[in-house]
Amino acid sequence: MKNNYYLYLLLVLFIFSCGSKENYEAVSDSSLYPGGDAATTDDFSVNAFGHAAPGLSDIKQMEFVTGNAFFKRNWVTAPASTADLDGLGPLLNAKSCSSCHFLDGKGEPGFEKGQSSALLFRLSVENEEGKVVPVPNYGNQFNHLAIIGAKEEGDVRIEYEEIKGRYEDGTEYSLRKPTYSFENLNYGEMDEKVMVSPRLAPHIIGLGLLEAISKEDILALADPDDKNNDGISGRPNYVEDVVERKKVIGRFGWKANEPTVKQQVAGAFQGDMGLSSTIFPAQNDTEAQLLGSIINGGEPEVTDDILDRVTLYSQVLAVPKRRNARTKNVVDGQKLFHEIGCQKCHTPSFTTKDNADIEEFSNQKIYPYTDLLLHDMGEGLADHRPDNEANGMEWRTAPLWGIGLVKTVNGHTTLLHDGRARNVEEAILWHGGEAQNSQEEFKKLSKINRENLIAFVNSL
């Protein structure tokens, strides 16, 4: 009897150790630090997205502080006593970077009527030669605000249609589909063939780490002709690097339409706030709007020093550490994430190149859960507006790191390019096109397995 007891005890210990080992292997030590050794923070508070990468040099830490100040400051109209911060407008969507990226986090769309500063609208039209160009009266971005002496372009109305659905286990769900219309237009009628693409401000952690991924590693994941027959055909978006004056791989923006953080920042200064820089020296108004007589804040309005500091600030924001990564439901959810094929686009990890522009970010094992490639996401999410080489059905795979802390930082859980998804579950259900199979497999899961998969995503 005594021998049987010891055999039973050994069996229990063996099973327990196997289970622990399985969990440990599924969740490696390095994956707990998605920003690597250089750029992971353990702050899970409302300030979780606002920390400098801890591995930075003292000089970069100081530049981060000043960049943070410029990121948060409101710009003003010219002329002003604060000469370095004037020149706002004449047309704009926001007065500061943090207006869209509050606490460096994710924006939220407007309500039934009106427009949030965090939700902007790209515009274009096809000309007589078949080329996609800005809309003559309204340019390539709709600006719903203006300074004194100018008229805003108009208002945007957002309306949502509820779409009901049902899982295989009978549980019901509901999605909301947005429609947009332009009202109170001040510069003539909008072209009836205008192509509109809503873009919601994302959280901006880890951008410098994404910039430090080698182009070879990104291209190694591309399979535009789906030669391996897995239904996934990611491809890069090649865009113009304005500084280098050549086509390079796009990494940033909802359609990977910006190649570098610096160009992304300069584009936001111009399009969102009407501020010129050496990268984009033009104002953001059109000739048809006749606003050229309004005093600007200099040429350029954003000095190279300020642009560099805001760029560095945006590059080096740290990524929060994983939470609850080794609890059973999260580990089970991670297995399901892979079993239904989510990792085919949301590539878990990369090792950054050994000569990163931010030298502290070289040779870092990071876990962004993106391949930075374009994927056809189906008709449901299509904006039908080309962007460089991206077509109207394609979107860049959004990084998932930090997603579970958006509610803590920004008080909401809205996701996708236009914020239509109210949580992770709805975001998954909107996946179509190349992700259609994963979406259907998600619908087949039991309620507890769906919850486990969502718990895993929210642990990232």
C-alpha positions in Angstrom: 0.0 0.0 0.0 2.8 2.3 0.9 4.6 1.6 -2.4 1.4 2.4 -4.3 1.2 5.7 -2.5 4.7 6.7 -3.6 4.0 5.6 -7.2 0.9 7.7 -7.2 2.8 10.7 -5.8 5.6 10.3 -8.5 2.9 10.1 -11.2 1.3 13.4 -10.0 4.7 15.1 -9.8 5.5 13.9 -13.3 2.3 15.2 -14.8 2.6 18.5 -13.0 6.2 19.0 -14.2 5.2 18.2 -17.7 2.4 20.7 -17.6 4.7 23.4 -16.2 7.3 22.7 -18.8 4.8 22.9 -21.6 3.6 26.3 -20.3 7.2 27.5 -19.9 8.1 26.6 -23.5 5.0 28.2 -24.8 5.8 31.5 -23.1 9.5 32.1 -23.2 11.3 34.5 -20.8 12.1 36.9 -23.7 8.5 37.1 -24.8 7.6 38.7 -21.5 9.7 41.7 -22.6 8.2 42.6 -26.0 10.4 45.7 -26.4 13.5 43.6 -25.7 16.1 44.4 -23.0 16.4 48.0 -24.2 12.8 49.2 -24.6 10.4 47.4 -22.2 8.6 49.1 -19.3 6.9 47.5 -16.3 4.4 50.3 -15.8 0.8 49.1 -16.4 -0.8 52.4 -15.2 -2.5 55.2 -17.2 1.1 56.2 -18.1 2.0 52.8 -19.5 2.7 54.2 -23.1 4.6 57.3 -22.0 8.0 56.0 -20.9 11.3 56.4 -22.7 13.1 53.1 -23.4 15.1 52.4 -20.3 18.2 51.5 -22.2 18.8 54.9 -23.8 21.9 57.0 -23.3 21.7 60.0 -21.1 21.8 62.4 -24.1 18.8 60.6 -25.7 16.9 60.6 -22.4 17.3 64.4 -22.3 16.2 64.7 -25.9 13.2 62.5 -25.1 12.1 65.0 -22.4 12.2 68.0 -24.7 10.6 66.0 -27.5 7.8 65.1 -25.1 7.3 68.8 -24.4 6.9 69.7 -28.1 4.7 66.6 -28.6 2.2 67.9 -26.0 2.4 71.7 -26.6 -0.4 73.4 -28.5 0.8 75.3 -31.6 -0.6 78.8 -32.2 -1.4 81.0 -35.1 1.2 83.4 -36.5 2.5 85.9 -35.7 3.1 85.0 -32.0 5.6 85.7 -29.3 6.4 82.0 -29.2 8.0 82.1 -32.6 9.1 78.4 -32.5 5.5 77.2 -32.0 3.5 79.4 -34.3 2.2 78.9 -37.8 -0.8 76.7 -37.0 -3.2 76.1 -39.9 -4.8 77.7 -41.8 -6.6 74.3 -41.9 -6.2 71.6 -39.3 -7.5 68.6 -37.4 -5.6 69.2 -34.2 -3.4 71.7 -32.3 -0.9 69.3 -30.9 0.4 65.8 -31.5 -1.1 64.6 -28.2 -4.6 65.8 -29.3 -4.7 62.7 -31.5 -2.3 60.4 -29.5 -3.5 61.3 -25.9 -1.0 59.9 -23.4 0.7 58.4 -26.5 -2.2 56.0 -26.9 -5.0 55.1 -29.3 -7.6 57.6 -30.5 -11.3 57.1 -30.5 -13.8 58.0 -33.3 -16.5 60.6 -33.1 -20.0 59.9 -32.1 -23.1 59.9 -34.3 -22.4 63.4 -35.6 -19.1 65.2 -35.5 -15.5 64.3 -35.9 -12.8 63.4 -33.3 -9.4 65.0 -33.8 -8.0 61.4 -33.6 -10.0 60.3 -36.7 -9.0 61.8 -40.0 -10.1 61.2 -43.6 -7.8 60.7 -46.5 -9.3 61.9 -49.8 -8.4 61.3 -53.4 -10.0 61.1 -56.9 -9.1 59.6 -60.2 -8.3 62.2 -62.8 -8.9 62.0 -66.6 -5.6 60.2 -67.1 -6.6 57.5 -64.6 -4.2 58.7 -61.9 -5.1 58.9 -58.3 -4.7 62.5 -57.1 -5.9 64.8 -54.3 -9.4 66.2 -54.5 -9.1 69.7 -56.3 -11.0 71.7 -53.6 -10.1 69.7 -50.5 -6.7 68.2 -51.0 -5.7 64.7 -49.7 -7.0 65.2 -46.1 -10.2 66.6 -44.9 -9.7 69.3 -42.2 -12.7 70.0 -40.0 -11.0 72.9 -38.1 -9.5 76.2 -39.1 -7.9 79.3 -37.6 -9.5 82.7 -37.4 -9.6 84.2 -40.9 -10.2 80.9 -42.6 -13.2 78.6 -42.9 -12.9 74.9 -42.0 -13.6 72.5 -44.8 -16.8 71.2 -43.2 -18.2 68.5 -41.0 -18.3 64.8 -41.1 -21.3 62.8 -40.0 -20.7 59.2 -38.7 -23.6 56.8 -38.6 -23.4 53.1 -37.5 -25.5 50.2 -38.7 -25.7 47.2 -36.3 -25.0 43.9 -38.0 -26.2 40.8 -36.1 -24.4 37.4 -36.2 -24.2 34.1 -34.4 -21.4 31.8 -33.3 -21.6 28.1 -34.0 -22.5 27.5 -30.3 -25.5 29.7 -30.7 -24.1 32.8 -28.9 -25.1 36.0 -30.7 -22.9 38.9 -31.4 -23.3 42.4 -33.0 -20.9 44.4 -35.2 -21.3 48.1 -36.1 -20.6 49.3 -39.7 -19.9 53.0 -40.1 -20.9 55.2 -43.0 -19.5 58.7 -43.5 -21.0 61.8 -45.1 -19.6 65.3 -45.5 -21.8 68.2 -44.6 -21.6 72.1 -44.4 -18.9 72.2 -47.0 -17.2 75.6 -47.4 -15.2 75.1 -50.6 -17.7 73.7 -53.0 -19.3 70.3 -53.5 -17.2 67.2 -52.9 -16.4 65.3 -56.0 -19.1 62.6 -56.3 -16.4 60.0 -57.1 -14.2 60.9 -54.1 -12.4 58.0 -52.5 -12.5 58.3 -48.7 -10.3 56.4 -46.2 -10.8 57.0 -42.4 -7.7 56.7 -40.3 -7.7 56.5 -36.5 -4.7 57.5 -34.5 -2.9 54.4 -33.2 -0.9 54.1 -30.0 2.7 54.9 -30.8 4.9 52.6 -28.7 7.8 50.8 -30.2 8.0 52.7 -33.4 11.8 52.8 -33.4 12.0 49.1 -32.9 9.8 48.5 -35.9 12.2 50.8 -37.8 15.1 48.7 -36.7 13.7 45.5 -38.3 15.8 44.7 -41.4 14.0 45.0 -44.8 15.4 41.5 -45.5 13.4 40.0 -42.6 10.3 41.8 -43.7 10.6 40.6 -47.3 11.3 37.1 -46.2 7.7 37.0 -44.9 6.2 38.3 -48.2 4.4 35.8 -50.4 2.4 38.0 -52.9 1.6 35.0 -55.1 0.8 32.7 -52.3 3.3 30.1 -53.5 2.9 28.0 -50.3 -0.9 27.8 -50.8 -1.7 28.8 -47.2 -4.2 31.6 -48.3 -1.9 34.4 -47.1 -0.2 36.6 -49.7 1.3 39.5 -47.8 3.4 42.0 -49.7 5.3 45.2 -49.0 4.1 48.7 -49.9 6.9 50.5 -51.7 6.7 54.3 -51.0 8.7 57.4 -51.6 11.3 58.3 -49.0 11.3 62.0 -49.4 14.7 62.5 -47.7 16.5 59.8 -49.6 14.5 60.4 -52.8 13.9 56.8 -53.6 11.3 54.1 -53.2 11.7 52.0 -50.0 9.5 49.6 -48.0 6.7 51.4 -46.1 6.4 50.4 -42.4 4.1 52.9 -40.7 0.5 54.0 -41.2 -2.6 51.9 -41.7 -1.5 51.0 -45.2 2.3 51.1 -44.6 2.4 54.3 -46.5 5.2 55.9 -44.6 8.8 54.6 -44.7 10.3 56.3 -41.5 9.1 57.7 -38.3 10.6 61.1 -39.2 8.5 61.2 -42.4 5.4 60.1 -40.6 5.9 62.9 -38.0 6.5 65.5 -40.7 3.4 64.3 -42.6 1.3 64.7 -39.4 2.6 68.2 -38.8 1.6 69.2 -42.3 -1.7 67.3 -42.7 -3.0 67.5 -39.2 -1.8 70.9 -38.0 -1.0 72.8 -41.2 2.7 73.1 -40.2 5.5 73.0 -42.8 8.9 71.4 -42.4 11.9 70.9 -44.6 10.5 67.5 -45.5 7.1 68.8 -46.5 7.6 72.6 -47.1 4.1 73.3 -48.5 1.0 74.4 -46.6 -1.9 72.0 -46.5 -4.5 74.3 -48.2 -5.3 74.0 -51.9 -5.1 76.7 -54.5 -8.9 76.7 -54.8 -9.3 77.7 -51.2 -7.5 81.0 -51.7 -5.9 81.0 -48.2 -2.3 81.9 -49.4 -2.5 85.4 -48.0 -2.7 84.2 -44.4 0.5 84.8 -42.5 2.6 81.7 -41.9 5.0 80.9 -39.1 8.2 80.9 -41.1 9.7 78.7 -43.8 9.7 76.1 -42.4 7.3 76.5 -39.5 8.7 73.4 -37.7 12.4 73.8 -37.3 14.7 70.8 -38.0 15.6 70.7 -34.3 12.0 70.4 -33.2 11.2 67.9 -35.9 14.2 65.8 -34.8 13.2 65.9 -31.1 9.6 64.9 -31.7 10.8 62.2 -34.0 13.2 60.8 -31.4 10.4 61.0 -28.8 8.1 59.0 -31.1 10.8 56.4 -31.9 11.9 55.5 -28.3 8.6 55.1 -26.4 8.9 51.9 -24.5 6.6 48.8 -24.8 4.9 47.6 -21.7 5.8 44.2 -20.3 3.4 41.2 -20.8 0.7 40.7 -18.1 -0.6 37.4 -16.9 1.3 35.7 -19.7 1.7 32.3 -17.8 -1.8 31.9 -16.5 -3.6 28.9 -17.9 -6.3 30.8 -19.9 -3.7 33.0 -21.6 -1.4 30.1 -22.4 -4.4 28.2 -23.8 -5.3 31.3 -25.8 -1.8 31.6 -27.2 -2.1 28.0 -28.5 -5.4 28.8 -30.1 -4.0 32.0 -31.7 -1.5 29.8 -33.6 -3.9 26.9 -34.3 -6.4 29.1 -36.1 -3.6 30.9 -38.1 -3.5 34.4 -36.6 0.3 34.3 -36.4 0.5 34.0 -40.2 0.1 37.8 -40.4 0.6 38.8 -36.8 4.2 37.5 -36.8 5.2 37.2 -33.1 8.8 38.1 -33.1 11.8 39.6 -34.9 15.4 40.3 -33.9 16.4 43.9 -34.9 19.4 44.5 -37.1 22.8 45.0 -35.6 23.2 48.6 -37.0 19.9 50.2 -36.0 19.6 54.0 -36.3 18.9 54.1 -32.6 22.0 52.1 -31.6 20.5 51.0 -28.3 17.9 49.1 -30.3 20.3 46.9 -32.2 20.1 43.1 -31.8 17.0 43.2 -29.7 14.5 40.2 -29.7 11.1 42.0 -29.9 7.5 40.7 -30.0 5.4 43.2 -32.0 3.0 40.7 -33.5 3.0 42.1 -37.0 4.7 41.4 -40.4 4.5 45.0 -41.5 3.0 43.7 -44.8 -0.1 44.5 -46.7 -2.9 42.0 -46.7 -6.3 41.8 -48.5 -8.7 42.1 -45.6 -11.9 41.6 -47.6 -14.8 43.7 -48.7 -16.0 44.4 -45.2 -13.0 46.5 -44.3 -12.2 47.8 -47.8 -11.9 51.6 -48.2 -11.5 51.2 -52.0 -8.8 53.9 -52.0 -5.3 53.1 -53.3 -2.3 54.3 -51.3 1.0 54.1 -53.1 1.1 50.4 -54.1 -1.6 49.3 -51.6 -5.0 48.8 -53.2 -8.4 49.5 -51.7 -8.7 46.1 -50.1 -5.3 46.0 -48.4 -4.2 47.0 -44.9 -0.9 46.7 -43.0 -1.0 44.1 -40.2 -1.4 46.2 -37.1 1.1 45.5 -34.2 -0.6 44.0 -31.2 1.8 44.9 -28.5 0.2 47.0 -25.8 -3.3 46.4 -27.1 -4.5 45.2 -23.7 -3.6 48.4 -22.0 -5.5 50.8 -24.3 -8.5 50.8 -22.0 -6.3 51.6 -19.0 -4.6 54.5 -20.8 -7.3 55.8 -23.1 -10.5 54.6 -21.5 -11.9 52.7 -24.5 -11.2 49.5 -26.5 -12.0 50.6 -30.0 -9.9 49.0 -32.7 -9.3 48.8 -36.5 -8.5 51.6 -38.9 -11.7 53.5 -38.2 -12.5 52.4 -34.7 -15.6 50.4 -35.8 -14.6 47.4 -33.6 -15.5 48.1 -29.9 -13.1 45.4 -28.6 -10.8 42.6 -29.7 -13.6 40.2 -30.3 -15.3 42.5 -32.9 -11.9 43.2 -34.5 -11.4 39.5 -35.1 -15.0 39.1 -36.5 -14.3 41.9 -39.0 -11.3 40.0 -40.5 -12.0 38.8 -44.0 -10.1 38.2 -47.2 -6.8 36.5 -46.4 -8.0 36.3 -42.7 -11.4 34.8 -43.6 -10.4 31.3 -42.6 -9.0 32.4 -39.2 -12.2 34.4 -38.6 -14.4 31.3 -39.4 -12.2 29.1 -37.1 -12.7 31.7 -34.3 -16.5 31.4 -34.8 -16.3 27.6 -34.3 -14.5 27.9 -30.9 -16.4 27.3 -27.7 -17.2 30.4 -25.6 -14.4 29.6 -23.1 -11.8 29.2 -26.0 -12.9 32.5 -27.5 -12.4 34.1 -24.2 -9.0 32.5 -23.8 -7.8 33.7 -27.2 -9.0 37.2 -26.4 -7.3 37.0 -23.0 -4.0 36.2 -24.8 -4.3 39.1 -27.2 -5.0 41.4 -24.3 -1.9 40.1 -22.5 0.3 41.4 -25.3 
